[in-house]
Amino acid sequence: MDLKEKVATILRSAFQPDALVLDDSDGLSGYITYAKFRGFDSLDRQKMLDKVLRATDSGLTKPELREILVIAALTPEEQALHTAE
């Protein structure tokens, strides 16, 4: 399983997101859309993602974690604003 698939599996299991889009060109980046991110500021959302990805049971190695550049954590409303642009 490649890194993109591993991360997608981990995030889907932890959050059951409304949408998850990942791109693995020159490092892993993308976004996760999840209604339950409402009420959390962006730093708290990133901490939530980081905690899940860095958990020992995630199975991600330190080199794999270094390949994850950015995964934006969005509410459905925020995603709709970005999609409309």
C-alpha positions in Angstrom: 0.0 0.0 0.0 1.4 3.4 -0.9 1.5 6.4 1.4 -1.5 8.1 -0.2 -3.6 4.9 0.4 -2.3 4.5 3.9 -3.1 8.1 4.9 -6.6 7.9 3.2 -7.4 4.7 5.2 -6.2 6.2 8.5 -8.2 9.5 8.0 -11.4 7.8 6.8 -11.3 5.4 9.8 -10.7 8.2 12.3 -13.1 10.8 10.9 -15.6 9.3 8.4 -15.1 12.5 6.3 -17.6 14.0 3.8 -14.7 14.3 1.3 -11.1 13.4 1.2 -8.8 14.5 -1.6 -5.1 13.7 -1.6 -2.4 14.3 -4.1 1.0 12.6 -3.9 3.1 14.5 -6.4 6.2 15.9 -4.7 4.9 15.0 -1.2 1.4 14.3 0.1 -1.1 17.2 0.2 -4.8 17.7 0.0 -7.8 18.3 2.1 -10.3 16.6 4.3 -13.9 17.9 4.7 -15.7 16.9 7.9 -18.8 18.5 9.4 -17.6 17.9 12.9 -14.7 20.3 12.4 -17.3 23.1 12.9 -16.5 25.0 16.1 -12.8 24.2 16.0 -10.2 26.7 14.8 -7.8 25.7 12.1 -4.9 25.0 14.6 -7.1 22.7 16.6 -8.1 20.8 13.5 -4.5 20.4 12.4 -3.7 19.1 15.9 -6.5 16.5 15.5 -5.1 15.3 12.2 -1.6 15.3 13.5 -2.6 13.2 16.5 -4.3 10.6 14.4 -1.4 10.4 11.8 1.3 10.2 14.5 -0.5 7.7 16.7 1.7 4.6 17.1 -1.1 2.4 15.7 -1.4 4.4 12.5 1.5 2.4 11.1 3.2 5.4 9.5 6.9 5.6 9.8 8.9 8.8 10.5 10.1 9.0 6.9 6.4 8.6 5.7 5.3 11.4 8.1 7.9 13.7 6.6 6.4 13.2 3.2 3.1 14.6 4.3 3.3 18.3 3.4 -0.2 19.7 4.2 -3.7 18.4 4.6 -6.2 21.2 5.1 -9.0 20.4 7.5 -12.2 22.0 6.2 -15.9 22.2 7.1 -18.4 21.6 4.3 -19.1 25.3 4.2 -15.4 26.1 3.8 -15.0 23.5 1.1 -18.0 25.0 -0.8 -16.3 28.4 -0.7 -13.1 27.1 -2.2 -14.9 25.0 -4.8 -16.9 28.0 -5.9 -13.8 30.0 -6.7 
